Amino acid sequence: MIRFTLRRLLSGAVLLVVVTSASFFLAHLAIGDPTPGLLGDSATPAQRAALREQLGLDRPLMTQFWDWLSHAVRGDFGTSWRNFQPVSDQIELRVPVTLSIVVAATLLAAVVGLVVGVATGLNPGGVLARVLKLASVVLFALPGFWVSLMLVMAFAIKLQWFPAVGYVPLSHSGTQWLRSITLPSIALALGAIVMIAEQLRNGFQEVNNQDFVRTLRARGLSARRVTVHVLRNASPAALTVLAVMFVGLLGGAIVVEIIFNLPGIGSLTQSASQIGDIPVLLGLTVVTVVFVVVVNFLLDLVLGWVNPKVREK
Amino acid sequence: MQRIWRATLVAVVALALAACTNAGASSGDGPVEKIRIGTLLDVTSWDPAQADIGFDGPYLSAVYDPLVALDEKSQPIPALATSWTYSPDRLTLTMRLRSEVTFSDGQPFDAAAAVANLNHLKAGVRSGQTYANVAAVRQVNADTIALRLKKKDDALLYNMGLGRSWMASPAAIKAKSLVARPVGSGPYTYDQGDSTPGSQYTFTRKPRHWDRRTYPFESVRVLPIADPTASFNAMLSGQLDVAYANAADTPHAKRNGWNIASKVATWVGIQFTDRTGKQLKPLGDVRVRRAINHAFDGAAILKSVGQGAGVATNQVFPAGDPAYDASLNDRYAFDLDKAKQLMAEAGYADGFRVTMPMSSIFQPWQPAVQQILGQIGIKVTWKNLSPADYQKNAATYPMFVAVVALDSNAAASVDGRIASQQWFNPNPSTEAFPRLHGLLGEIGDTTGKEQLAAIRRLNAEVTDQAWQDVWYQADNTYFSKKGITVTPITGMMFPTLRFLQRG
């Protein structure tokens, strides 16, 4: 297990270095000179040259890269080119926002997806199974932003149950925090719920017809215990989907954060891209890759716990 | 299984209970005590030297006092500087300062603090341009300072009032701590505990402030909302009292009974950078530039692309400005035949080829430009650039589609739009245009009404020379709930708090 853990951590570190190094050079190539976006309409060439000097952009690109990398490994991602504040401070403020909605959406997707998946797996011809089939078609056809806007129209504008925009930190007020993340989390979770439920239903049906399940039933085990056995065997695929979705939701959060005006890493990525704020973009890349590595690592551990056969492999 | 159902039920009940406390409700029917403002952008920086003028107004005006403010007609008015005088040669500006003002860290505002601030602003990457003509600032006595100028600068006081003279604690400037936390003497204190950076900023009114009457709201909350739909939804849900608006939502705003305020903020059209024909010979002929002016139907483009929010004009002086001359708007009435005739007279009956830059920001106008220029024989090859590269490179092309901010001060407009080097105007030299050159000299030598008359003549000359092809001036629009009025100021993309009042 220790070798397995070390191997995973090493491959994660390599992935981190490769992705962030590639991002550094790609960002500089794609964005070019950021000073027009940073200084606005009225800046003169002399002012732009002064800013380039201040930001260290007049140095060779390799020098800039080593400088950035040597600081980044110590957790120092430099300062934002827009507001000259430390990038790590901004990420520290933004990560809890995105994690709040992504974790809430993942939990929601896991719980509801599990319930619906098991229910439809036990009764494949039932009403719920037909509703799930319809929902999967409808939710794939509807754009995510439209679903978000409908939620805002119904629950924020019409009923005024939840705020249309904004985020309240958990440390400020638990209730207000919950209110501020409810609609964004639901908007993010809807698609994931359907996918997990479908995955679980398919797995459930597949396992349910296997010999060992018939043997368990023949031995007189209660329906509930048989269901637990079936679920443990059917869940790895759904868990993998859930982990992949968690990472996917980090990306999907951009749209939701914009519609609900949440100050998360998605909206920060968008605003940093618009003005070519490379230090912020690179800091966000590092954070996202770390999330991907950690989630995949945790997935391996959970899969091993749920299904011992995975550990043997 | 039952446990899962139970857990789901508990979660639903918790959400329903949470929903019962509706903090998003609006402030009621009485006088508005708390104002919630939705602006387009997050605060750039709490350091006035690194902040933008455009959208930082509501944030910075809450916590800082300026030396000079602007009134509703964009005239400089006293703030921390109570009065000022120019020396007869207009090269020294002496300012008397308000006494008994203290910064939130207990430091006094005095001449030494003002000098430290102006030096800080002069050295600032973003604020430095305002003080480009200031040679030195010195303390005359405890409540008087003097700014010595390298040359006469008629736009200095206006630019200071626009958002370039916020005064911060000298101790905070020295400690370089302003970037993260503001320390000013303004009408409100920043409530960091009740703020979520990037989402909402809360300011609480000071019990005592020298200009308390100008700021009637007990608390101010500013929410940066980049998406216009999100901003509009926040108004509908009662989370905002004032919003930077999309003009397309105006009919909906009217149905809701909101106040609607708008004023021109930018000019939209084609900027010519090669008026002497060095790069592209035809553009050196004024008849070609006039032909292009005649070919575009500015009013139609304003209606179709600009959603009707603005004024169809061919001037760079904002509509309503003393230098704006409505009679000049007929100079290039839409007339395709006339345009073709001018092209033929210039010897370009068959047109010519031009390469123009394009980026996603300007794409709404691209089809119109392609079609209209094509109708007078000008064939465009587009060079696609990223938005950031557009500003850097657009002016290296002989002409390009432009959206340029306007100023509500005639001298600032002359300097910023015509005379000084800007991203859209890399070669402001006017030697090849003697009449124009002479008028710029005349403007530099005069003041007051005489100067304004010269600026109006310059406006006529610039229009006659088809210095650029302005299609229209586009509005900035603001919605506000009943009981709150917004006075837009051209030059401020979002007005400072003194322009948000009860009423």
Interface residues (C-beta under 8 A of the other chain):
Chain A: A30 I31 G32 D33 P34 T35 P36 G37 L39 G40 D41 S42 A43 T44 P45 Q47 A50 L51 Q54 R82 N83 F84 Q85 D89 L93 R94 V97 V111 V112 L114 V115 V118 L149 V152 M153 A156 I157 Q160 W161 F162 P163 A164 V165 G166 Y167 V168 P169 H172 T175 Q176 L178 R179 T182 R224 T227 I258 I259 F260 N261 L262 P263 S267 L268 Q270 S271 Q274 I275 G276
Chain B: M1 I4 W5 A7 T8 A11 A14 L15 A18 A19 T21 N22 A23 G24 A25 D42 V43 T44 S45 D47 Q50 D52 G54 V125 R126 G128 Q129 V179 A180 G193 D194 T196 P197 G198 S199 Q200 L223 P224 I225 A226 D227 T229 A230 S231 N233 A234 L236 S237 G238 Q239 S386 P387 A388 D389 Y390 Q391 K392 V404 A405 G416 S420 Q421 Q422 W423 F424 P426
